């Protein structure tokens, strides 16, 4: 997103960064702040600022205009004012982290844990790993402004994802004019008609 979208609010764990194996001290609630505040300045530039168990997230400018993201399940969010390439470059000693050129928003189904129980080892415990298999989830984006009713939007299910909602998320009925149904039209069977009798005429001389 353009760098002008520099405000973020979310309903999930916070207010600080959380990961699957680093979240028990973070309460689920409504949090907000600037995008720049989501960065944690580790001595060595690295992954940071993730938010777990998020129900929705809004990224806006100072006028309240922006995008609202809602998923069919709790998800992870990471919002920064720099790219992954800039973060990788900053790992090199003496290279500053280049910020404020863009707002990068990551919406992930899940993140792997961090491991390092004693700062360096052991590796990520099995419950917090992400096994190699097929994963799927859905999310929707909606433009918002200061007049938008986020709770109303969040509690509205879409027909395309209503059948795959996670337990406890969504499930409310939609108004009849918002439900899209696929009409299946079967061809009508041909009517049984009696055979047509031909009349024969004899011409008299």
Secondary structure, DSSP 8 states (H G I E B T S, - for coil): --TT--EEEEEEEESS--BTTB-TTSEEEEEEEESGGG----SS--S---EEEEEEEEEE-TTS-EEEEEEEEEEEEEEESS-HHHHHHTTSTT-----SS--EEEEES-------TTSS-S---GGGS--SS-----EEEEEE-TT--HHHHHT---TTTGGG--TTS------GGG---------------------------
